[in-house]
Amino acid sequence: MIEKIWKFLKKNGLKIFWIAYVSASIVFTIRFADRLLVQDYEAISKCLYLDNHWNITYHETFYQNVSLEDFAFEKVKIGDKIVMQRTLPDDWEMQEGVLRLNIRHTAVKMFIGDSLVYEYGFDRVEKNKTVGSGYLFIDFPDQYKGKKMKLELWASEDEAFAQVDSLRIYEWKNAYRVLLTENRIPMFVGIFLLIFGLAILIVTMFAMLVSHKYARIFCISAFSICMGLWTLCNYDIVLIFSMPLYSKSLIEYLALYLLPIPLLVYMYGNVKNLDHRVLKIVFKVLFAVQLVFDVVIIGLHTKDIVHCAAVLPYQQALIVCHLVLFTVIVILNLKTKNFLNRLYLVGMLIMLGCVGYDLFGYYIERYNGSFSVRIKGVSALGMMVFIFILIIEFYMELSYKMMQEAERNSLIKSAYTDELTQLHNRRYCSEHMQQINEDQTAEYTVVCFDLNNLKVVNDTLGHAQGDMLIKSAAEVIEKSFGRLGVVGRMGGDEFIAILKNTSSGGMDAVIGQFQENIKKKNQEVEGLNLAIAYGYASSFETGEKGVEKLYQEADDRMYENKQQYKKEHPDARGRQ
């Protein structure tokens, strides 16, 4: 057992160290940034709470001396009006105060005394446009002390809320810092997911031009971008850029509604591998429903017929259905006893738990006020863990496929490559000539080669020297003709070159360079005495389109060249 562990560590020690180092660096950086944000939180978070002593009128019912923390009512309907009144305290000490008011699809009017000092959303409500949800930061100067304050809240969507959130007065310089500090976990996670997704998206867009196998990582990047945008908008972090609430809410809903699409596309490969007919049908139905739902609701929202906020519960139900389906897919894949599938299941369960936790907290806060024990950004953290698992799965699956492809290419190469010279072998050349025969319009040239004196070298100096002579001949032929077409060894001391689009003058220049390369090789290798007989025939010269006849003509001419070499070198015997 100890020996196995030692072998594993020896083989994967560097990878484990690198993963541990990167993880530790990320944790250290996040903790350092977190400390910077929270070190003066106690000082900047000082505020004046306006949660008590409210007189509220709702549905013609008057409620006196109400505490917002305890006050709840029926879920509002479009057009419902809530009037809240109280006398402001006269003892706060703040420079340039600001009221932080959290609204949910509500138009707002604020009166100090009898004067209207702030108004939001009524112009959009009149045009049936969405108002949005999130924090409003309203100027609240010192002269408001001790005066009567009245808030009018007009609901613009059905069931938008059932309780008014806490009202607080901060100093202007601290208001946004408090918002970021309270939502620092979603901020870190959202920024990371958005930047990570954009970076991967840019890389994979170019990678997909080379191979479609990067489509799945493209889906992961799109999923990460949607999740990052939703996180930054849902927790109001983008408000630091002075973005209007309705724009922030629109981005939030679009990101949430489009979120399942890339994940569904990514999961299709897993569904396909299962070869489960019912599961495939369920998957396709859910995908079609999600796609149609997104197209229809975006179109209706654009025309201000039905807003995205009105159908949010249906989207949440769809997301739950998707997560359940994904979990079933992963569990069925566990039958393969694959480590990745087990890791995948862990990630899915983490994501399910985190999303369920946030959904529960969302409805508690929406209809019953604050959820004091809620940790913000849990669903984003769960999604980030799941995204990392998806990337690990993609990387390992891609590595496995690349290994298979490399092995297949190696087998193909060995089947079509001459072992000694690493040139194409006879089989490859024969298949290439067959392809040429099918193209009756191309002009091409066939060159045949035969190595002189090979038998003499083998008999006198040994086969090792003969092999060196063959390899030297292959190097010269490849160097001279390889860039112009296909070069191969037909067997023994015979070689061939099949060249396309060569003219008569061009061939003369190539043959001249070929002979020059033979001289250079003999100068480089002492005692080599390399000599190669050759002959070529061109379709533009003979008018012949059949490659076999051209090959025969080139071979005959090569034989004539070999006979000429014998006459000039009487020591050479036979056709060697």
N, C-alpha and C positions, 0 to 999 in steps of 0.2 A: 504493500500500500504506500509506504513512504517512498519507495523507488518510483512508483507511478507519479506521485505528487512532485517529486524532484524532476522527473522528465518533463512533466507538464510545465513547471516553472521555468525550466531551462529553455523550453521551446517558446513559451509565451511570456517570459518574464519582462521583456522590453515593452511589449504591448500593455501588459498590466501596469507597469510603472508609468507609462505615458498616460493611460486612462486615469490612473490615480492622481497624477500630477495635474492634469487638466481639470479634473473634478475639484481637487483641492484649491486650485487657482480661482475657479469660478465661485466656490463657496466663500473663499477669503475676500474676493472682490465685492461680492454681494453684501457680506457682513460689514465690510469697510464702508461701502456706500450707505448701507442701512444706518450705521452709527452716525454718519455725517448728517443724515436726515433727522434722526430722532434725538440728537444730543441736546437741542434746545427746544424740543417739542413742548415741554411743560411751560416754557415762557411764552412761546408764540400762540399756544392754544388757549390762552386765557380769553374768555369771552363772557358776554352777558346773555344768559338764557331768557328767552321770552316764552316759556312754555306754560305759565300759570296765569290765572285771573282773566281768562278770556270769556267774553259773552258771545255765544255763537248762535246764529239763526240758520236753520237748514230745514227745507220743506215746511216753512211757516211754523216751525217749532223753535222755541227759544230756550237756550241752555245757558245758565248763569254760573259764573265763577268756575270755568272748566279748566282742567289740566289736559294739555294735548297728549300727554303720555297715556292717560287713561281714557280719553274720549275716542269712541269709534261709532260709526254710523253705517247705514246700508251703502252698498257699492253705488257710486254715483252713476247717473245716466247723462247722456249728452244734453247740455243746456242747464243742468242743475247748478244752482248758485248757493255758495256758502259765504256767509258774512260773518267776519270775526272782528271783535272790537275789544280794546283794553286801553288802560291808561299806562303810558310808558313811565318807567322809573326816572327819577331825577338825580340819581347819584352815580351814574357810570362815568368812568374816566378813561376815555379813549381818544386818540388822535386820528381824525379822518376815519370814522367808523363805517362799517359796511354790514348790511343785513344779508345773511345767507339763508335763502329760502329755497327749499327743495320742492319742485312741482312735478306732477305727472299728468301731462296732456291737459293743462289748465291755463286759461287766460287769467291774468292778474291785474287788479287795480289796487293801489295803495294810497290811502288818504291820511294826512296828518292834519288834525283839526278838521276843517272843511275843505282843505285844498287837496287836489289830486296831484301827488308828487311822483307817481310812477305808474306806468301802464305797459303791459306786455301781452301780445298775442291776439288782441281783439280784431285787428285788421286781417289776420290770417283766418280766424274763425269765421268772419263774415264771408270769406271766399271759399269756405269749406276746406281749407288747407290745414295740414298738421301743425301743431304748436310745439310738440317735442316734450321731452322730460329731462330733468336734471336740475342743477343748481343755478339760481339767479343770484347775482351779487348786486345789491341795491345800495346806493349811497345813503348813509344814515348819519348826518352831521349832529353836533352837540345841541343845536337849537331845537331838536325834537324832544329834548328831555322834558318829562312831565306832561307832555301833550297827549291828546287822545289819538290813537292809531286805529285805523279801520282797514281790513283786507277783504276784498271781494274776489272769490275764486269761482270761475265759471268752467265747468267740465266740458272738454271738447271731444271726449271719447267715452263710450260706455265702459263701466266697470274699471275705470282708470285707477281708482283708489278708494279706500274706506276709512282713512285716517289721515290727519294732517301731521306732517313730520315736524320735528323740533325746529324752532326759529332761534337763531343765534346772531349776536352782533360781535364782529371781530374788528380789529384794526385792518385797514386796507392792505398795509404792507405784509400782513400775516395770513390773509384769507386764503390765498392760493397755496401758500406753503403748507398750511394746515391740511388743505385738500390733498396735496401730493403726499404728505407724510402719512395721513390716514389710509391712503390707498397705494402705499409704496410697493407692496407685493404685486398687485395687478399692474402697476406701472413698469416695474422691472420685467415682469413676464411678458407683458404686452409689447414693450419696445423690443425685447429680444426676439419674440416670435415674428414681429413685423420686419425687422432688419434681416433676420435669418431667412425668412421666406422670400424677401425681395432679392437677396444675394443668390440664393439657390435658384430662384426663378430665372434670373438673368443668365446664369451659367447653363442651366438645362435648356433654355430656349435655343442656344447655339448647339448644345450637345445633341438635341433632338434632330438637328439638320443632318447629323452623322448617323444616328441610329435611333429607332423608335423605342428601344429598350429603356430609354431614360424618361419615358412618359410617366412612369409611376412616381419618380422623384419629382417630376413637374407637378403632379397631383398633391404631393406632400407639401411642396412650397406654396401652392395656391391655398391649401387648407391652413397652413401656418399664417399666411397673410390675413385670411378671413378671421381667424381666431385672434390674431394680434389687434386688428382693427376693432373687432367687437369688444375686446377687453379694454382698450384705451377709451372707447366711447362709452361703454356701459358704466365705467367707474368715473366718468366725467373728467378724465385726465386731459383730454384734448381741449378743454375749456380754457386752459392757460394760454391758448393761441387766439382767444377772443372769438371762438367759433359760435355762431348762433345755435341755440338749443335745437331748432328744427333741423338744421344741417347735421348736427351731431347725431341726433336720433335717426335720421335717414340713413347715414352711414352704418350706424349700429344695427338697424334692422336688415339692411342689404347684406351686411357681412354675416349675420345670423342665418338669413334665409338661404344664402348661397353656400354656407359652410358645409352642408352634407354632400353637395355635388362632387367635389374632388375626392372626398373620402369614398363615396360610392363607386366612382370610376376606379379608384385604387383597389378596392375590394373585389372588383369583378374577376380578377385573375384567381383569387382564392375560391370564389364560387364556382368558376369554370373547372378548377382542378378537382372539386368534389364530385362532379358528374352526378348531381342530385337534381332530378327533374323538378320536383316540387319547390325546392329551394331556389332554383333558377327562376321559376315563375314568380315566386314571392319577391325575389330581388328585383326583377324587371318591373313588376307592378309598382313597388315602392319607389324605384328610380323614376318611373314615368310620372307617378303622382307628385313626387317632389319637384320634378322639372316643370310640369304643367302648373303646379301651385305657384312656383316662383315666377314664371312668365305671366300668369294671370294677375297675381297680386301686385307685381311691379307695374304692370300696365294699368290696373285700376288705381293704384296710388298716384301714378303720373297724371291721370285724368281727374284726381281728387274725387273719385267715386267711393272707393273703400280704402282706408289707410292701412298701412302695414301693421300699426299698433292694434287695430281691431281684430286681426286674425292671429295675433301672437300665440294664444293658447293652442291653436291648431298646429302651428309650426313646432311648438314645444312637444306636442303629442307625436308629431312626425319624427322629431329627433329621438324621442324615447323609443319609437318603433325601430328606427335605424340602429340604435345602440343594442337593442335586444337581438335584432337580426345579426349584427356583427358578432355578438357574443355566441350565438348559435353556430355561426360559421366557424369561429375559432375552436369551439368545443368539438365540432365534428372533425376538424382538421387534426385534433389531438390523437385520433386513431393512428396517425402516421408515426406517433411517438417522436415527433420532431421537436428538438429543443426550442426552435424559433416559435413554433406554435404555442408552446407552453409560456414563453416569454410574452408572446402576443396576447394570450389570454390574461396574463397578469396585468398588462397595460390596459386592456379593455375593461377589466374589473375596476382598476384604479380610476379610469375615466368615468365609468358608470357611477361609482361612488361619489366622485367629485361633482359631477353634473347634477346628480340627485340631491346632494347637499346644497348646492347653490340654488336649485329650483325650489327646494323647501324654504330656504332663507328668503328667496325672492318673494314668494307668496306670503310668508309671514310678515315681511316688511311692508309689502304693498297693501295688505288688508288689515294688519294688526299692529302696525307701528314698527318700532325698532326691534331688531333681533340682536340682543346685546352680546351673545356668545358667538356670533357669526364671524368667522375668519374670512376676510375678503380675498377674492382672487383664487379660490380653491379650484374652480372648474378650469381656469386658465393653467394652473399648475398641473392638473391632471392631464389636460390636453398636451402640454409641453412634454410630459413624461411619455405619453402615447406617441407623439411625433418622433421622439428619439427612438422609441422602439420600432416605429415604421422605418426609420432611416437605417437602423441596424439590420432589420429584416431585408430591406432592399439591397443594402451593401452585401450581405452574405449571400442572398439569392443571386445577385449579379455576379459575385465572385465565383459561385458554383457554376453558373451558366458560362462564364468566360473560361473556366477551367475545362468544361465540357467542349466548348467551341475550340479551344486551343488543342485539346486532345484529338478532336475530329479533324482539325486542320493539319495536325501532325501526321495523322494516318493518311489523309489525302495527299499530303506532300510526299510521304514515304512511298505511296503508291505511284506517284508521277515523277519521282526524282531519282536520278542515278546516284547511287550511294557513293561511288568513288569521286566523281567530279562535281556533284551537286547541281548538275545541269538537268534539264528535263530528260526523261527517259523515252524509250521507243513508244510506249503506250501513249504518253502525252502527245508526242509529235504526230502519231497516227490519228488521234482524235482531233488534233488541231488541223491536220490536212483535210479531214472529213468535213470540218466546219467550213474550211475555205471552199471546198467543192460546192457547198450549198449557196455560196455567194458568187454568182456568175459575172458580176460587174467589176470586182476588185482586180487590180493589177498587182502581181506579186512575182517574186524571184525565189527559186530554190537553189541553195548552194550545198553541194556534197563535199565532204572532206574525208581523207583517209590518211592515217598517220604512217609515214614511211619508216622503215627500219625497226618496227616494234618487235618483230619475231627475232631479229638478230640481237637486239638488246636483251630480250628475255632469255635467250639461249646463252649469251655470253656473260651478261652482267647480273642476271637474276630478275625475278618478277618484281621485286621492290623498285628497282631502277626503271623497269618497264611501266609500273604504276606511276612513278614520278613523271615519266615522259607523257603518259596519257593525261595526267592532271595539268601539266604545263601546256599541252596542246589545247585542253579545254579552256584554260585561262586566256590564252591568246585569241581563240575563236570568240569567246564571250566578250572580251574587251573590244574586239574589232566589229562584231555584228550584233551584240546583245541589245544595243540601244535602237536597232533598226527593226527588230522582230523577235522571233522565237529561235532559240539555239538549244540543240539537244544532242545527246549521245545515242546513236542507234544500236550500239553494241560493239564490243571489242575495240577496234581502232577506227570505227566509222562515226562521223559526226554529221550534223545537218543544221542549216540555218534557213528559215523561211521568212523572207523579208517582204514587206508591203510597200507599194508606191516608190519603187526605185527605178531610175532612168538608166540609160546606157552609160552616160557620162558619170553618173553618180556611182555606179557599180565599179567603174574603172578606178575611181578615187578610193573606194572602200577596199578593193583588192590591193591597191598600192599600200594603203595603211596596214592591211593585214600582213603583207610580206615584211613591212618595216617592223611590225610588232614581233614577228618571228625572230628577226635579227636581234632585236633588243633582248628578247628572252634568252637567246643563246649567249649573249654577252653577260647577262645577269647570272646565269647558272653555268658554272664551268663544266665542260665535258658533256653538255646536254645533247648537242647535235640534233636539235629539233628540226624536222622537215615534214611538211604537210602538203599532200597533193589535194587539189581542189578542182571543181568544175561547177558552172552554174548555168541555169537556163531561166529566161524571163518570159512571162506571158505576153508582154508587149513586143517581144522580139519574135516569138514563134507563132503568136496568135492562138496558142493552145490554152484552153481554160481548165482542162482536167489536170489536177495536181499530180496524179500518179504518172502521167506521161512526161510532165515537166521534171519530176523526180528522176525518172529513168534517163531522160536526156542529160540532166546534170550529172548523174552517176557515170554515164558513158564518157562525158567530157572529163570528168575527174580521172577516169581510168586512163584516158589518153595522156593527161598531165602526169600521171604516175609512170607511164611507160617512158615519157620524155625524161623524167627524173632518173630512171634506170640507165638510160643511154648516157646521160651526163655523169652518172655515178655508177660505174661498172661493178663496184663492190657490193651494191645492193642486189639481193637475190629474191626473186619471187615478188608477189604482190603483198608487201609487208607494210 
